[in-house]
């Protein structure tokens, strides 16, 4: 699987954003345990 120029391999593991769960520490832990891609939850456009 490729997203633009990023190759995630044949069977990537992606972590979906979950409100109030996917804080930086949680994402780092998931990355260490094998998630190919992690990203933050929704960001407010009001700020």
Phi, psi and omega in degrees: 000133178235139171241106186057246180260004182266117179265118182260007180087185186283319182233075185287153173250118181245140178259118179283150179289134179231121184301133180064014178239317187272064175282170184304321180295319179295316180296320178297317179298316179297320178297318179295330182267012168116000177294130180285329181215132174228151178207165188283164175287184182299144180249134182292134178274351179290328181289000000 
